[in-house]
Amino acid sequence: MRIVLSAISWVSIYLALVLVPLAVLTIGEMPPGSGFWWDFSMALGFAGMAMMGVQFFLTARFRRACAPFGIDILYYFHRYLAVLACSFVFLHFLIIRIDNVDALGAINPLEAPWYMTAGRASLLLLVLLVVTSLWRKRLRIPYDEWRMLHIGLAVAAFLLALGHIEGVGYYIQAPAKRWLWTGYTLFWLLLIGHVRLVKPWSMRKRPYRVAEVRQERGNSWTLSLAPDGHEGMRFEPGQFAWLTLRESPWHIREHPFSFSSSAARQDRLEFTIKELGDFTRGIRDTRTGEIAYLDGPYGVFSVDRYPDAPGFVFIAGGVGAAPIVGMLRTLADRHERRPLWFVYGNNRWENVTFREELEALKQRLDLRLVHVLTEPPAGWQGESGFITAELLKKVLPGDAGEYEYFLCGPKPMSDAVQRELRDLRVPLGRIHLELFDMV
């Protein structure tokens, strides 16, 4: 109930932040307009502008705001709201273009008022921001370059939109409206400053050093970090952090990874990372002593959220086992006695990450380990193929619907297993996901 109330509170705050600028339209005497469509266009413009501003709040990673939902959910919310905000701003322009084209003035920037050019430029940058975000992989834009482009486009589009509204001056000339709009603008600018200046400065004061780089099965590497001059970080097993390696935190070259180490240890934090992209392929070349920074912890994918659960079922594919192994290590350190199941899908036996350690954890936990291989070796006596409802029904106990389920893996596997769990009538509220790819 506490989590639900917190979620309702933050949703209410979000709605208030979006709707307050619309109050600019209704306070005091209304300026002369051109009828319903003109005023509706203005409302869409202000709403789109407010949503653009709140986008910075959604990506600011305020822990209290993230706690009820999980930051992975907030990032998906951020993505879809960006599309909606862009649609509002585009409709703002389109309605005027159809209903009152004379109000747009000259298109040529050399002839048009600067603030009209600023509005058009803001819209173009906003469209470009959405396109490069939704189709980043299809456009083959590297993650680090995309992040810098994304931030630059977002800030530029937002500042140009502010200039457009100030230059036009429509609806914000009355003193009360002027104070409201000025305060709101300052709030947005301070929020940008917090995200891009204050937070990196705070991270800069709590550095880490690379203590070990350990090769794992399945083209994966475990990066071990030790706190440098501070006590380290407390986290819940299963959570994750943004990692900046060899760079200043102001360089905006950070990547999210789940903790694979036990939450019972603060002196050594570990991330197990598979070679999938430009950054991850470089983990093997990391040297001990190199500097790193962490922003975290984040996430609600943790057994600590369910202290009264009678048991846990973990389902993972490939390196999606990293947060689950972190939870198992923590439970072992806590001398957990509840029953545990781990259904672990991989392609080949030699690629099973954590293979040896999982066998060792069976000696410390009441753990049933089920390996599922799509390309089993000759003589394989275990499960093969994909993780299906039939397989889960076979390996799990009859009362498994009472347990909490934790699922992490590539999206196709995650979607398929969710369907299988629904077929087994596992309550939706007991299925917990770690979104494998947020960007």
C-alpha positions as CSV (number, residue, x, y, z in Angstrom):
1,M,0.0,0.0,0.0
2,R,2.9,2.4,0.8
3,I,4.3,1.8,-2.7
4,V,0.9,2.3,-4.3
5,L,0.4,5.6,-2.4
6,S,3.9,6.8,-3.4
7,A,3.2,5.9,-7.0
8,I,-0.1,7.9,-7.0
9,S,1.7,10.8,-5.4
10,W,4.4,11.0,-8.0
11,V,1.9,10.6,-10.9
12,S,-0.1,13.5,-9.3
13,I,3.1,15.6,-9.2
14,Y,3.8,14.8,-12.8
15,L,0.3,15.9,-13.9
16,A,0.6,19.1,-11.9
17,L,4.0,19.9,-13.5
18,V,2.4,19.4,-17.0
19,L,-0.9,21.2,-16.2
20,V,0.5,24.3,-14.4
21,P,1.7,26.0,-17.6
22,L,-1.8,25.6,-18.9
23,A,-2.9,27.8,-16.0
24,V,-1.1,30.5,-17.8
25,L,-3.9,30.4,-20.4
26,T,-6.7,30.9,-17.8
27,I,-5.3,33.3,-15.2
28,G,-6.8,36.8,-15.5
29,E,-8.1,38.3,-18.7
30,M,-7.7,36.3,-21.9
31,P,-5.9,38.0,-24.7
32,P,-7.7,38.4,-28.0
33,G,-7.4,35.4,-30.1
34,S,-8.8,33.8,-33.3
35,G,-11.3,31.5,-32.0
36,F,-11.4,27.9,-30.7
37,W,-8.7,26.4,-33.0
38,W,-6.3,29.2,-32.2
39,D,-6.7,28.8,-28.4
40,F,-6.6,25.0,-28.8
41,S,-3.3,25.3,-30.7
42,M,-1.9,27.5,-27.9
43,A,-2.9,24.9,-25.3
44,L,-1.2,22.2,-27.3
45,G,2.0,24.3,-27.5
46,F,2.1,25.0,-23.8
47,A,1.3,21.4,-22.9
48,G,4.1,20.1,-25.2
49,M,6.5,22.6,-23.8
50,A,5.7,21.5,-20.2
51,M,6.1,17.9,-21.2
52,M,9.5,18.7,-22.7
53,G,10.5,20.3,-19.4
54,V,9.3,17.4,-17.3
55,Q,11.3,15.0,-19.5
56,F,14.5,16.3,-17.7
57,F,12.8,15.4,-14.4
58,L,12.1,11.9,-15.6
59,T,15.8,11.3,-16.5
60,A,17.2,13.0,-13.4
61,R,17.2,9.7,-11.5
62,F,15.7,11.0,-8.3
63,R,15.6,7.9,-6.2
64,R,12.3,8.7,-4.4
65,A,10.6,9.3,-7.7
66,C,12.0,6.1,-9.2
67,A,11.3,3.8,-6.2
68,P,7.6,3.0,-6.8
69,F,8.1,2.2,-10.5
70,G,11.7,1.2,-11.2
71,I,13.9,3.5,-13.3
72,D,13.6,1.1,-16.3
73,I,9.9,1.7,-16.4
74,L,10.4,5.5,-16.1
75,Y,12.8,5.4,-19.1
76,Y,10.2,3.7,-21.2
77,F,7.6,6.2,-20.0
78,H,10.1,9.0,-20.9
79,R,10.4,7.6,-24.4
80,Y,6.7,7.4,-25.1
81,L,6.0,10.9,-23.6
82,A,8.6,12.3,-25.9
83,V,6.6,11.1,-28.8
84,L,3.5,12.6,-27.3
85,A,5.1,15.9,-26.6
86,C,6.5,16.1,-30.1
87,S,3.0,15.3,-31.5
88,F,1.5,18.2,-29.4
89,V,4.1,20.7,-30.6
90,F,3.7,19.5,-34.2
91,L,-0.1,19.9,-34.0
92,H,0.4,23.3,-32.4
93,F,2.2,24.3,-35.6
94,L,-0.1,22.4,-38.0
95,I,-3.3,24.0,-36.7
96,I,-1.9,27.5,-37.1
97,R,-0.6,26.5,-40.5
98,I,-4.1,25.5,-41.6
99,D,-6.3,27.9,-39.6
100,N,-4.2,31.1,-39.6
101,V,-1.2,30.8,-41.9
102,D,-0.6,34.6,-41.8
103,A,0.3,34.3,-38.2
104,L,3.4,32.2,-39.1
105,G,4.9,35.0,-41.1
106,A,7.8,34.5,-43.4
107,I,9.6,31.2,-43.5
108,N,12.9,32.6,-44.5
109,P,15.0,33.0,-41.3
110,L,16.5,36.2,-42.8
111,E,13.1,37.8,-43.0
112,A,11.2,36.1,-40.1
113,P,11.3,37.4,-36.5
114,W,13.9,35.5,-34.5
115,Y,11.4,34.0,-32.2
116,M,9.4,32.4,-35.0
117,T,12.6,30.9,-36.4
118,A,13.4,29.7,-32.9
119,G,10.0,27.9,-32.7
120,R,10.4,26.2,-36.1
121,A,14.0,25.2,-35.2
122,S,12.8,23.7,-31.9
123,L,10.2,21.6,-33.7
124,L,12.7,20.3,-36.2
125,L,15.2,19.4,-33.4
126,L,12.4,17.7,-31.4
127,V,11.5,15.6,-34.4
128,L,15.1,14.7,-35.0
129,L,15.5,13.8,-31.3
130,V,12.5,11.4,-31.4
131,V,13.6,9.8,-34.7
132,T,17.2,9.2,-33.6
133,S,16.0,7.7,-30.3
134,L,13.4,5.3,-31.6
135,W,15.5,4.1,-34.5
136,R,19.0,4.5,-33.0
137,K,19.9,0.9,-33.8
138,R,18.5,0.9,-37.3
139,L,20.4,4.1,-38.0
140,R,23.5,2.4,-36.5
141,I,24.3,5.3,-34.2
142,P,26.8,4.2,-31.4
143,Y,25.3,4.5,-27.9
144,D,27.9,7.0,-26.6
145,E,27.5,9.3,-29.6
146,W,23.8,8.9,-29.5
147,R,23.6,10.0,-25.8
148,M,25.6,13.2,-26.5
149,L,23.5,13.9,-29.5
150,H,20.3,13.2,-27.5
151,I,21.2,15.6,-24.7
152,G,22.4,18.3,-27.1
153,L,19.2,18.1,-29.2
154,A,17.0,18.0,-26.0
155,V,18.6,21.0,-24.4
156,A,18.7,23.0,-27.7
157,A,15.1,22.3,-28.6
158,F,14.0,23.2,-25.1
159,L,15.9,26.5,-25.0
160,L,14.7,27.5,-28.5
161,A,11.1,26.7,-27.4
162,L,11.6,29.0,-24.4
163,G,12.9,31.7,-26.7
164,H,9.9,31.3,-29.0
165,I,7.3,31.6,-26.1
166,E,9.1,34.7,-24.7
167,G,9.4,36.3,-28.1
168,V,5.8,35.8,-29.0
169,G,4.7,36.9,-25.6
170,Y,1.2,35.6,-26.2
171,Y,-0.7,34.8,-22.9
172,I,2.3,35.7,-20.6
173,Q,2.2,39.5,-20.6
174,A,0.0,40.0,-17.5
175,P,2.1,40.3,-14.3
176,A,0.7,37.2,-12.6
177,K,1.3,35.2,-15.7
178,R,4.7,36.6,-16.1
179,W,5.7,35.6,-12.5
180,L,4.3,32.1,-13.0
181,W,6.0,31.5,-16.3
182,T,9.3,32.9,-15.0
183,G,9.3,30.7,-12.0
184,Y,8.5,27.7,-14.0
185,T,11.2,28.5,-16.5
186,L,13.8,28.8,-13.7
187,F,12.6,25.5,-12.3
188,W,13.3,23.8,-15.6
189,L,16.7,25.5,-16.0
190,L,17.8,24.5,-12.4
191,L,16.7,20.9,-13.1
192,I,18.9,20.8,-16.2
193,G,21.8,22.2,-14.1
194,H,21.2,19.6,-11.4
195,V,21.2,16.7,-13.9
196,R,24.2,17.9,-16.0
197,L,26.3,19.7,-13.4
198,V,25.5,18.9,-9.8
199,K,25.0,15.1,-10.1
200,P,28.3,14.6,-12.0
201,W,30.0,16.7,-9.3
202,S,28.6,14.5,-6.6
203,M,29.8,11.4,-8.4
204,R,33.3,13.0,-8.9
205,K,33.7,13.0,-5.1
206,R,33.1,9.2,-4.8
207,P,35.4,7.5,-7.3
208,Y,36.1,3.8,-7.6
209,R,39.2,1.9,-8.8
210,V,39.2,-1.2,-10.9
211,A,40.4,-4.0,-8.6
212,E,40.1,-7.0,-11.0
213,V,38.9,-7.9,-14.5
214,R,37.9,-11.6,-14.6
215,Q,37.0,-13.6,-17.7
216,E,33.8,-15.6,-17.6
217,R,32.1,-18.1,-19.9
218,G,29.9,-16.9,-22.7
219,N,32.1,-14.0,-23.9
220,S,31.5,-12.2,-20.6
221,W,33.8,-10.3,-18.2
222,T,33.4,-9.5,-14.5
223,L,34.6,-6.0,-13.6
224,S,35.4,-5.6,-9.9
225,L,35.5,-2.1,-8.4
226,A,36.8,-1.0,-5.0
227,P,35.8,2.3,-3.4
228,D,38.5,4.9,-3.4
229,G,38.5,7.0,-0.2
230,H,34.9,6.3,0.8
231,E,32.8,3.4,2.2
232,G,31.3,2.3,-1.0
233,M,27.7,1.8,-2.0
234,R,24.8,0.0,-0.3
235,F,22.4,-1.6,-2.7
236,E,19.6,-4.2,-2.8
237,P,20.5,-7.5,-4.6
238,G,19.3,-7.3,-8.2
239,Q,19.7,-3.5,-8.5
240,F,21.9,-1.8,-11.0
241,A,24.0,1.4,-11.5
242,W,25.3,3.5,-14.3
243,L,29.0,3.0,-14.8
244,T,31.4,5.6,-16.1
245,L,34.8,4.0,-16.9
246,R,38.1,5.9,-17.5
247,E,36.2,9.1,-18.1
248,S,35.0,12.1,-16.1
249,P,31.4,11.8,-15.1
250,W,30.8,15.1,-17.0
251,H,31.6,13.3,-20.3
252,I,28.2,11.6,-20.3
253,R,29.7,8.2,-21.2
254,E,27.9,6.0,-18.8
255,H,26.2,2.6,-19.2
256,P,23.7,0.7,-17.0
257,F,24.8,-2.7,-15.5
258,S,23.3,-4.9,-12.8
259,F,25.3,-5.8,-9.8
260,S,26.4,-9.4,-9.9
261,S,28.2,-9.3,-6.5
262,S,26.6,-9.9,-3.1
263,A,24.8,-6.9,-1.5
264,A,26.4,-8.1,1.7
265,R,29.8,-6.7,0.5
266,Q,30.4,-2.9,0.1
267,D,34.2,-3.2,-0.3
268,R,34.0,-4.9,-3.7
269,L,31.3,-4.2,-6.3
270,E,31.1,-6.4,-9.3
271,F,29.4,-6.2,-12.7
272,T,29.4,-9.1,-15.2
273,I,29.2,-7.7,-18.7
274,K,28.9,-9.6,-22.0
275,E,30.6,-8.4,-25.1
276,L,27.8,-6.9,-27.2
277,G,28.8,-3.4,-28.3
278,D,31.7,-1.0,-28.6
279,F,31.9,-0.3,-24.9
280,T,31.3,-3.8,-23.6
281,R,33.9,-5.2,-26.0
282,G,36.5,-2.9,-24.4
283,I,36.0,-4.3,-20.9
284,R,38.6,-7.0,-21.5
285,D,41.2,-4.3,-22.0
286,T,40.5,-2.5,-18.7
287,R,43.5,-2.3,-16.4
288,T,43.5,-2.5,-12.6
289,G,43.8,0.9,-11.0
290,E,41.8,2.7,-13.7
291,I,39.2,5.1,-12.4
292,A,35.4,4.5,-12.5
293,Y,32.3,6.3,-11.3
294,L,28.9,4.9,-10.3
295,D,25.5,6.5,-10.2
296,G,23.1,4.3,-8.3
297,P,21.8,2.1,-7.0
298,Y,18.5,1.9,-9.0
299,G,15.8,-0.6,-9.7
300,V,13.0,-2.6,-8.0
301,F,14.1,-6.0,-9.3
302,S,15.1,-7.4,-5.9
303,V,14.1,-10.2,-3.5
304,D,14.4,-7.6,-0.7
305,R,11.1,-6.2,-1.9
306,Y,9.3,-9.4,-0.9
307,P,10.4,-10.5,2.5
308,D,7.3,-12.6,3.2
309,A,7.5,-14.7,0.0
310,P,7.5,-18.4,0.6
311,G,10.1,-18.9,-2.1
312,F,11.6,-17.5,-5.3
313,V,11.7,-18.7,-8.9
314,F,14.4,-17.1,-11.1
315,I,14.4,-17.4,-14.9
316,A,17.2,-16.0,-17.0
317,G,18.8,-16.2,-20.4
318,G,22.5,-15.7,-21.1
319,V,24.1,-12.8,-19.2
320,G,20.6,-11.9,-17.9
321,A,21.7,-14.2,-15.0
322,A,24.0,-11.4,-13.7
323,P,21.4,-9.7,-11.3
324,I,20.0,-13.2,-10.4
325,V,23.4,-14.4,-9.4
326,G,23.8,-11.3,-7.4
327,M,20.6,-12.2,-5.5
328,L,21.7,-15.8,-5.1
329,R,25.1,-14.7,-3.7
330,T,23.4,-12.3,-1.3
331,L,20.9,-15.0,-0.1
332,A,23.8,-17.4,0.4
333,D,25.6,-14.8,2.5
334,R,22.5,-14.3,4.6
335,H,22.1,-18.1,5.1
336,E,18.7,-18.1,3.3
337,R,16.6,-21.3,3.9
338,R,13.6,-20.7,1.7
339,P,13.2,-22.9,-1.5
340,L,14.7,-21.4,-4.7
341,W,14.5,-22.5,-8.4
342,F,16.7,-21.1,-11.1
343,V,15.8,-22.0,-14.7
344,Y,18.7,-20.8,-16.9
345,G,18.5,-20.8,-20.7
346,N,21.6,-20.7,-22.9
347,N,22.6,-21.9,-26.3
348,R,25.6,-24.1,-25.6
349,W,27.0,-25.8,-22.4
350,E,30.4,-24.2,-22.7
351,N,28.8,-20.7,-22.8
352,V,26.9,-21.0,-19.5
353,T,28.1,-18.0,-17.5
354,F,28.6,-18.6,-13.8
355,R,28.3,-22.4,-14.4
356,E,30.8,-23.5,-11.8
357,E,29.7,-21.0,-9.2
358,L,26.0,-21.9,-9.6
359,E,27.0,-25.5,-8.7
360,A,28.8,-24.3,-5.6
361,L,25.8,-22.2,-4.6
362,K,23.6,-25.3,-4.6
363,Q,25.7,-26.4,-1.5
364,R,24.8,-23.2,0.4
365,L,21.2,-22.7,-0.6
366,D,18.0,-24.8,-1.1
367,L,18.5,-24.3,-4.8
368,R,17.1,-26.4,-7.7
369,L,19.2,-25.5,-10.8
370,V,17.7,-26.3,-14.2
371,H,19.9,-25.7,-17.3
372,V,18.0,-25.4,-20.6
373,L,20.1,-25.6,-23.8
374,T,19.0,-24.8,-27.3
375,E,22.1,-26.6,-28.7
376,P,22.8,-29.4,-26.3
377,P,26.0,-31.5,-26.6
378,A,25.9,-35.2,-27.4
379,G,24.7,-37.2,-24.5
380,W,23.1,-34.2,-22.7
381,Q,20.7,-35.5,-20.0
382,G,19.2,-32.1,-19.1
383,E,16.5,-29.9,-20.6
384,S,16.8,-28.7,-24.1
385,G,14.9,-26.3,-26.4
386,F,13.2,-23.2,-25.1
387,I,11.7,-22.4,-21.7
388,T,8.0,-23.4,-22.2
389,A,5.0,-23.7,-20.0
390,E,5.4,-27.5,-20.2
391,L,9.0,-27.3,-19.1
392,L,8.2,-25.0,-16.2
393,K,5.3,-27.2,-15.1
394,K,7.7,-30.2,-15.2
395,V,10.5,-28.7,-13.1
396,L,8.5,-26.4,-10.7
397,P,6.5,-27.7,-7.7
398,G,2.7,-27.7,-7.7
399,D,2.4,-24.7,-5.4
400,A,4.8,-22.6,-7.5
401,G,2.1,-20.0,-8.2
402,E,2.6,-18.8,-4.6
403,Y,6.2,-17.9,-5.2
404,E,7.7,-14.6,-6.6
405,Y,9.2,-14.8,-10.1
406,F,12.2,-12.9,-11.3
407,L,12.8,-12.8,-15.1
408,C,15.7,-11.3,-16.9
409,G,17.0,-11.9,-20.4
410,P,16.8,-10.7,-24.0
411,K,13.4,-9.2,-24.9
412,P,12.2,-12.1,-27.2
413,M,12.9,-14.6,-24.4
414,S,11.4,-12.4,-21.8
415,D,8.2,-11.9,-23.8
416,A,7.9,-15.6,-24.5
417,V,8.4,-16.7,-20.9
418,Q,5.9,-14.1,-19.7
419,R,3.3,-15.7,-21.9
420,E,4.2,-19.1,-20.6
421,L,3.8,-18.0,-17.0
422,R,0.4,-16.5,-17.8
423,D,-0.6,-19.9,-19.2
424,L,0.4,-21.4,-15.9
425,R,-1.8,-18.9,-14.2
426,V,1.0,-17.2,-12.2
427,P,-0.5,-14.0,-10.9
428,L,0.8,-11.0,-12.8
429,G,1.7,-9.2,-9.6
430,R,4.2,-12.0,-8.8
431,I,6.1,-11.7,-12.1
432,H,9.0,-9.2,-11.8
433,L,11.0,-8.1,-14.9
434,E,14.4,-6.5,-15.4
435,L,14.2,-4.8,-18.8
436,F,17.2,-6.0,-20.6
437,D,17.7,-3.1,-23.0
438,M,16.4,0.3,-22.1
439,V,17.8,2.2,-25.0
